[in-house]
Amino acid sequence: MAKTLTLEDMAKYPFMPEAAEEVRKLGFRIDGLFEADYAPILERAERRVIEALTNNPPEVRYDPSLYKGNVEMLSFPVAVALVTSLANEYVKRRYALAEARRAYDLLKRESEEKIVEIARKFGWRIRFSGEKSGVIKFDFALNFIDYLRNAASFHDKDWKLINKFVINGEVHLSKQEVARLLQEEIRRYIEGKIDPKIRSALPEKIFERAEKIKQAYSSSFKELPTEDFSPSEATEEAFPPCIMELYRAAQSGRHVPHVGRFALTSFLINIGMSPDLIVDLFRRSSDFNERMTRYQIEHIAGERGSGTKYTPPKCDTLQTHGLCPGMDDICRRIKHPLMYYRRKMRAMKAKRVKESKG
């Protein structure tokens, strides 16, 4: 049975479900934030955002001697509200990375038991290992799907699955490696919390405080183009070869390996296809189970579990698993299936515009 996180734990890891539940128990409301009693919480929330913008590399510092546990815990959702109100993709990413880097630094110093407890909150299938490879002893064994989901964005060749010690579908890892993978999980989770849909529910004073931060630190702000796709833009013609192969296999009921299903599902979700349509895509599979399939798809879409919306693995990870059927000209210039899709869509639009002009 999982242990209950302490107030100190929730101050260190305020994104955990227990912290959110504690906030609810305390009756904390964002619209009551500007009462005098809440001043330390607002101050700390603003400091979190400023630290993320100004520290290089970005990191929110943790110093229990400066802020009480409740202040540290309660300031996190307020900081998320401030970042959300700014509606700036660069600030969103930098803030999520800063909080995740802070968590990584703390996790490296935690006990193995605490790391397992936190990892399982994100649905990880992880256990203590003790396995050896030569003279190297590993602390943890992690299901390879959970590993790939978080290691896919890492560039270092040491993170490639082919260079890891894998037994029976489990990747054996050191404490520091698991902490680094958790950093990536936490980063994505926090990015998912910064949802522009909630901006309309935020009080006007949050926008005013956020605007003051923007004016004071304008040199730290950048604008990034959005990477979201609308459902109307989803088109098979722009699929990269790997995704097209997986898509056709699913349509015909042919076997698609677990990594392939994750790659295909996360790709389709990110280009705007609804979970219902993706469920229908897998209906011809011999092992189709609607309840389980829907759960897995909604989990990848961020509608269940941690709330994290996942992206597909990078090209080199798909190649490692034998899921690359061969590269075309666009493939040779990109490193990720979504980047392929984006470029192909642009090329198709440019062609249509040119043809329309005669």
C-alpha positions in Angstrom: 0.0 0.0 0.0 1.3 3.4 -1.0 2.4 5.7 1.9 0.8 9.1 2.4 3.1 12.0 1.5 4.0 14.4 4.4 3.6 18.1 4.3 7.3 18.4 3.7 6.9 16.1 0.7 4.0 18.2 -0.7 6.1 21.3 -0.2 8.9 19.7 -2.3 6.6 18.1 -4.9 3.5 20.4 -5.0 2.3 18.9 -8.2 1.4 15.6 -6.6 -2.3 14.6 -6.2 -2.0 14.7 -2.4 -0.9 18.3 -2.6 -3.9 19.2 -4.7 -6.2 17.4 -2.2 -4.6 19.3 0.7 -5.2 22.6 -1.1 -8.9 21.7 -1.3 -9.0 20.7 2.3 -7.6 24.0 3.3 -10.4 25.7 1.4 -7.9 27.8 -0.6 -9.5 29.7 -3.4 -7.7 31.6 -6.2 -10.3 34.4 -6.0 -9.5 35.0 -2.3 -5.8 35.2 -3.0 -5.5 39.0 -2.6 -6.6 39.0 1.1 -3.8 40.1 3.5 -3.3 36.7 5.0 -2.4 35.2 1.6 0.4 37.8 0.8 3.3 35.4 1.5 1.7 32.8 -0.9 1.3 35.4 -3.7 4.8 36.7 -3.2 6.3 33.2 -3.4 4.2 32.3 -6.5 5.6 35.4 -8.2 9.1 34.5 -7.1 8.6 31.0 -8.6 7.8 32.5 -12.0 10.6 35.0 -11.8 13.2 32.4 -10.9 12.0 30.3 -13.8 12.5 33.2 -16.2 15.8 34.5 -14.8 17.8 31.5 -13.6 20.1 29.8 -16.1 19.5 27.0 -16.5 15.9 27.5 -15.5 15.2 26.2 -12.0 12.9 27.1 -9.1 14.9 27.0 -5.9 13.8 25.1 -2.8 14.8 26.6 0.5 12.7 25.4 3.5 14.3 28.1 5.7 12.7 30.8 3.5 9.2 29.6 3.1 6.9 27.5 5.3 5.6 24.2 3.9 2.0 25.5 3.4 3.3 28.6 1.5 5.5 26.5 -0.7 2.7 24.1 -1.5 0.0 26.7 -2.0 2.2 29.0 -4.1 2.5 26.3 -6.9 -1.1 26.5 -8.2 -0.9 30.3 -8.0 2.3 30.3 -10.0 0.6 28.0 -12.6 -2.3 30.5 -12.7 0.1 33.4 -13.3 1.9 31.5 -16.1 -1.5 30.5 -17.6 -2.7 34.1 -17.6 0.5 35.2 -19.6 -0.5 33.0 -22.5 3.1 32.7 -23.6 4.3 29.3 -24.9 8.0 30.1 -24.1 7.2 31.1 -20.5 5.0 28.0 -20.1 7.8 25.7 -21.2 10.4 27.4 -19.2 8.3 27.4 -16.1 7.5 23.7 -16.4 11.2 22.9 -17.0 12.3 25.0 -14.0 9.9 23.2 -11.6 10.9 19.8 -13.1 14.6 20.6 -12.6 13.9 21.5 -9.0 12.2 18.1 -8.5 15.1 16.3 -10.2 17.6 17.9 -7.8 15.4 16.9 -4.8 14.7 13.3 -6.1 18.4 12.5 -6.4 18.6 12.9 -2.6 15.4 10.9 -1.8 15.3 7.3 -0.5 14.6 4.6 -3.1 11.2 4.0 -1.4 10.2 7.6 -1.8 11.2 7.6 -5.5 9.1 4.5 -6.1 6.1 6.0 -4.3 6.3 9.2 -6.4 6.9 7.4 -9.7 3.8 5.2 -9.1 1.7 8.3 -8.7 2.4 8.8 -12.4 1.3 5.3 -13.2 4.8 3.9 -13.6 5.3 0.2 -13.4 8.5 0.3 -11.3 10.1 -1.8 -8.7 13.3 -2.2 -6.8 15.9 -4.2 -8.8 19.2 -5.2 -7.4 20.1 -6.8 -10.7 23.7 -6.8 -11.8 25.4 -6.4 -15.2 29.0 -7.1 -14.6 30.1 -5.0 -11.7 27.2 -2.6 -12.1 24.3 -3.0 -9.7 21.0 -1.4 -10.6 18.5 0.2 -8.2 15.3 0.0 -10.1 13.5 -1.9 -12.9 11.1 0.1 -15.0 8.6 -1.2 -17.6 10.1 -0.4 -21.0 7.0 1.5 -22.2 7.2 3.9 -19.3 10.9 4.2 -20.0 10.4 5.0 -23.7 7.7 7.5 -23.0 10.1 9.7 -21.0 13.5 8.9 -22.7 12.2 9.5 -26.2 13.2 13.2 -26.1 16.7 12.6 -24.8 19.5 13.1 -27.4 22.4 11.3 -25.6 23.0 7.8 -27.1 23.3 6.4 -23.6 19.5 6.7 -23.3 18.8 4.6 -26.4 17.1 1.3 -25.3 19.7 -0.7 -27.2 22.3 0.6 -24.8 20.3 -0.3 -21.7 20.2 -3.4 -19.6 16.8 -4.9 -20.4 15.3 -8.2 -19.0 11.7 -9.4 -19.6 10.5 -6.0 -20.8 12.0 -4.1 -17.8 14.8 -1.5 -18.1 17.2 -1.6 -15.2 18.3 1.8 -14.0 20.3 3.7 -11.4 18.7 6.1 -8.9 19.9 9.2 -10.8 18.5 7.8 -14.1 15.1 7.3 -12.6 15.2 10.8 -11.2 16.0 12.2 -14.6 13.2 10.3 -16.2 10.8 11.6 -13.6 12.0 15.1 -14.4 10.7 14.6 -17.9 7.4 13.2 -16.7 6.9 16.1 -14.3 7.8 18.6 -17.0 5.1 17.3 -19.3 2.6 17.1 -16.5 3.1 20.7 -15.4 2.9 21.9 -19.0 -0.5 20.1 -19.2 -1.6 22.0 -16.1 -1.0 25.3 -17.8 -4.2 25.2 -19.8 -5.3 28.3 -21.7 -8.9 27.0 -21.4 -9.0 28.1 -17.7 -7.9 31.7 -18.4 -11.5 32.9 -18.5 -12.0 31.6 -14.9 -9.0 33.5 -13.5 -9.7 36.7 -11.5 -8.7 40.0 -13.1 -6.1 40.7 -10.4 -4.1 37.6 -11.5 -3.8 39.1 -15.0 -2.7 42.4 -13.4 0.1 40.8 -11.4 1.2 38.7 -14.3 1.4 41.8 -16.5 3.7 43.5 -13.9 6.0 40.5 -14.1 5.9 40.7 -17.9 6.8 44.4 -17.8 9.6 44.0 -15.3 11.2 41.0 -17.1 10.2 41.7 -20.7 13.7 40.8 -21.9 13.1 37.2 -20.6 10.0 36.8 -22.7 10.0 35.2 -26.1 7.3 34.2 -28.5 7.1 30.7 -29.9 4.8 29.5 -32.6 2.1 27.1 -31.4 2.5 23.4 -32.2 -1.1 22.4 -31.8 -3.1 21.1 -34.8 -6.8 21.5 -35.2 -8.9 18.4 -36.1 -9.7 19.9 -39.5 -6.0 19.7 -40.4 -5.6 16.0 -39.8 -4.9 14.3 -43.1 -3.4 10.9 -44.0 -1.6 12.3 -46.9 0.7 14.2 -44.5 1.5 11.1 -42.3 5.2 10.2 -42.2 6.1 6.7 -43.6 6.4 5.1 -40.1 3.0 6.3 -39.0 1.3 5.5 -42.3 2.6 1.9 -41.9 1.3 1.6 -38.4 -2.0 3.2 -39.4 -2.6 0.8 -42.3 -1.7 -2.2 -40.1 -4.2 -1.1 -37.5 -6.9 -0.5 -40.1 -6.4 -4.0 -41.5 -6.3 -5.7 -38.1 -2.6 -6.7 -38.4 -0.5 -6.9 -35.3 0.9 -3.6 -34.0 3.6 -3.9 -31.2 3.1 -2.0 -28.0 5.6 0.7 -28.9 3.9 1.0 -32.3 0.5 1.4 -30.7 1.8 4.1 -28.4 3.5 6.0 -31.3 0.4 5.8 -33.5 -2.0 6.8 -30.8 0.0 9.7 -29.4 0.6 10.9 -33.0 -3.1 10.8 -33.9 -4.0 12.6 -30.6 -1.5 15.4 -31.3 -2.8 16.1 -34.8 -6.4 16.4 -33.4 -8.0 13.0 -33.9 -10.6 12.2 -31.2 -10.1 9.2 -28.8 -13.4 7.8 -30.1 -12.0 7.6 -33.7 -8.8 6.0 -32.5 -10.7 3.4 -30.5 -12.6 2.5 -33.7 -9.2 2.3 -35.6 -8.1 -0.6 -33.3 -11.4 -2.6 -33.5 -10.1 -5.1 -36.0 -7.3 -6.2 -33.8 -7.6 -9.8 -32.7 -7.0 -8.8 -29.0 -9.3 -5.8 -29.1 -10.8 -4.9 -25.7 -12.8 -1.7 -25.9 -12.7 -0.9 -22.2 -8.9 -1.4 -22.0 -8.2 0.3 -25.4 -10.3 3.3 -24.5 -8.6 3.6 -21.1 -5.1 3.5 -22.7 -6.0 6.0 -25.4 -7.5 8.4 -22.9 -4.5 8.0 -20.7 -2.2 9.0 -23.6 -4.5 11.9 -24.4 -4.2 13.2 -20.8 -7.8 12.6 -20.0 -7.0 10.0 -17.3 -4.2 9.4 -14.8 -1.7 12.2 -14.4 -3.4 14.4 -17.0 -0.3 14.4 -19.2 -0.8 14.5 -22.9 2.0 12.4 -24.5 3.8 13.0 -27.7 5.1 10.1 -29.9 8.7 8.9 -29.7 11.4 10.5 -31.8 12.6 9.0 -35.1 15.7 7.4 -33.7 13.6 5.6 -31.1 11.2 4.3 -33.7 14.2 3.1 -35.8 15.6 1.3 -32.7 12.4 -0.7 -32.5 12.3 -1.5 -36.2 9.3 0.7 -36.9 10.9 2.8 -39.7 9.9 1.3 -43.0 12.3 3.6 -44.9 13.0 7.3 -45.1 11.8 9.8 -47.7 13.3 13.2 -48.4 11.4 14.9 -45.6 12.5 12.2 -43.1 16.2 12.9 -43.7 15.7 16.5 -42.6 13.7 16.0 -39.4 13.9 14.0 -36.1 10.3 13.6 -35.0 7.1 12.4 -36.7 5.1 15.5 -35.7 7.8 17.7 -37.3 7.4 15.6 -40.5 3.6 16.1 -40.4 4.0 19.9 -39.8 6.4 20.3 -42.8 4.3 18.1 -45.1 1.2 20.1 -44.2 2.9 23.4 -45.0 4.2 22.1 -48.3 0.7 20.9 -49.2 -0.9 24.2 -48.3 1.8 26.1 -50.3 1.1 23.9 -53.3 -2.6 24.6 -53.1 -2.1 28.3 -52.9 0.2 28.2 -55.9 -2.3 26.2 -57.9 -5.1 28.5 -57.0 -3.2 31.4 -58.4 -2.8 29.6 -61.7 
